[in-house]
Amino acid sequence: MSLQQLSFLGDAVFEVMVREYLIEKNIVKINDLHKFTLMFVAAKRQSYFVKELIDKGFLNEDELDIVRRGRNIKTHKSPKNCDYITYKYATAFEILIGFLYKNDKKRLNEVFNFIVNL
């Protein structure tokens, strides 16, 4: 899979994981579910997540490599609600999620649990 495909997949996987997590937290109002989901999937927040994963030493070398490669891919899309660097980190986060979904679902769950406990 290309990095762009992993980003596309990671975006969808992460949103589903967040929605499932929020439903399990017994949030029942659709408006609240939507609002809280956006708090997780916004580029600024995803950028924060990946930086925390790096800063706290949570990622292994393979994961750090995929994040570095993801951060450095050329994008043909300009960011809407954030600066360019934040967008690059958010893309790297989505690539990491897509990579883990394809290769190690147990590790994906560990990363997700780390994120929701920030």
GIBEL-V974734 format. One record per residue. N is the residue number from 1. RES is the residue in three letters. PSI is psi in radians with two decimals (* if undefined). OMEGA is omega in degrees with one decimal (* if undefined). D_CENTER is the distance of its C-alpha to the mean C-alpha in Angstrom with 2 decimals. Layout:
BEGIN
n = {N N}
res = {RES RES}
psi = {PSI PSI}
omega = {OMEGA OMEGA}
d_center = {D_CENTER D_CENTER}
END
This chain:
BEGIN
n = {1 2 3 4 5 6 7 8 9 10 11 12 13 14 15 16 17 18 19 20 21 22 23 24 25 26 27 28 29 30 31 32 33 34 35 36 37 38 39 40 41 42 43 44 45 46 47 48 49 50 51 52 53 54 55 56 57 58 59 60 61 62 63 64 65 66 67 68 69 70 71 72 73 74 75 76 77 78 79 80 81 82 83 84 85 86 87 88 89 90 91 92 93 94 95 96 97 98 99 100 101 102 103 104 105 106 107 108 109 110 111 112 113 114 115 116 117 118}
res = {MET SER LEU GLN GLN LEU SER PHE LEU GLY ASP ALA VAL PHE GLU VAL MET VAL ARG GLU TYR LEU ILE GLU LYS ASN ILE VAL LYS ILE ASN ASP LEU HIS LYS PHE THR LEU MET PHE VAL ALA ALA LYS ARG GLN SER TYR PHE VAL LYS GLU LEU ILE ASP LYS GLY PHE LEU ASN GLU ASP GLU LEU ASP ILE VAL ARG ARG GLY ARG ASN ILE LYS THR HIS LYS SER PRO LYS ASN CYS ASP TYR ILE THR TYR LYS TYR ALA THR ALA PHE GLU ILE LEU ILE GLY PHE LEU TYR LYS ASN ASP LYS LYS ARG LEU ASN GLU VAL PHE ASN PHE ILE VAL ASN LEU}
psi = {2.47 2.87 -0.64 -0.69 -0.69 -0.66 -0.78 -0.81 -0.80 -0.65 -0.84 -0.78 -0.81 -0.73 -0.72 -0.75 -0.74 -0.80 -0.76 -0.75 -0.78 -0.68 -0.71 -0.43 0.07 0.58 2.06 -0.45 2.21 -0.70 -0.73 -0.73 -0.78 -0.81 -0.81 -0.60 -0.79 -0.52 -0.45 -0.66 -0.06 2.54 -0.72 -0.69 -0.71 -0.67 -0.76 -0.79 -0.85 -0.64 -0.67 -0.71 -0.70 -0.90 -0.60 0.02 0.48 -0.43 2.51 3.09 -0.73 -0.72 -0.72 -0.68 -0.77 -0.62 -0.78 -0.83 -0.72 -0.67 -0.49 0.05 2.65 2.31 2.54 0.09 2.40 2.50 2.55 -0.88 0.39 2.99 2.95 -0.74 -0.77 -0.75 -0.70 -0.74 -0.67 -0.71 -0.74 -0.68 -0.82 -0.67 -0.74 -0.80 -0.77 -0.74 -0.83 -0.63 -0.71 -0.52 -0.47 1.49 -0.53 -0.79 -0.64 -0.78 -0.63 -0.77 -0.77 -0.76 -0.64 -0.80 -0.82 -0.22 0.14 *}
omega = {175.9 177.8 178.1 178.0 176.7 177.3 179.1 179.6 -178.6 177.3 -178.8 -179.0 -178.0 -179.9 178.0 179.2 179.3 -179.4 178.6 178.5 -178.7 177.7 177.4 176.0 176.7 171.9 -170.9 -179.6 -177.8 179.9 178.1 177.6 -179.7 -178.4 -179.2 176.4 179.5 178.7 179.5 -169.2 177.5 -177.2 -179.4 -179.1 178.1 176.0 177.2 -178.6 -176.3 177.4 177.0 177.1 179.2 -175.4 -178.2 178.1 -175.8 -175.3 175.0 -175.5 178.7 179.4 176.5 178.6 -179.5 177.0 178.7 179.3 179.5 179.4 -174.4 179.6 176.8 178.1 179.5 -177.4 177.0 -178.3 -179.1 -171.4 179.5 178.1 -174.1 -178.5 177.3 179.4 179.1 178.1 177.3 176.6 177.8 177.6 179.5 178.0 177.1 -179.6 177.8 178.7 -179.3 177.9 -179.4 -169.4 -173.7 -176.8 176.9 178.8 176.2 178.9 176.4 178.5 -180.0 179.1 174.7 -176.6 -176.2 177.5 177.1 *}
d_center = {17.32 16.71 13.64 13.68 13.94 11.05 8.89 10.80 10.42 6.72 6.66 9.51 8.74 5.92 8.53 11.27 10.21 10.05 13.29 14.90 14.26 15.81 18.65 19.35 19.69 22.46 21.37 23.72 24.07 22.13 22.00 20.48 17.86 16.93 17.06 14.91 12.24 12.22 11.92 8.42 7.18 9.27 8.65 10.52 8.61 5.18 7.92 9.53 7.13 7.23 10.85 11.67 10.66 12.93 15.56 16.08 16.59 14.30 13.34 16.22 17.72 16.34 12.70 13.71 15.45 12.70 10.66 14.06 14.82 11.68 12.36 15.91 15.91 18.08 16.78 19.35 17.68 18.21 15.88 17.26 16.37 15.48 17.00 16.49 15.13 12.40 11.52 11.69 9.31 6.66 7.77 7.77 4.18 4.26 7.49 6.96 5.61 8.51 10.71 10.63 11.25 14.14 15.48 15.04 14.10 15.68 13.48 10.32 12.04 12.91 9.50 8.69 12.18 11.81 9.13 11.41 14.30 13.55}
END
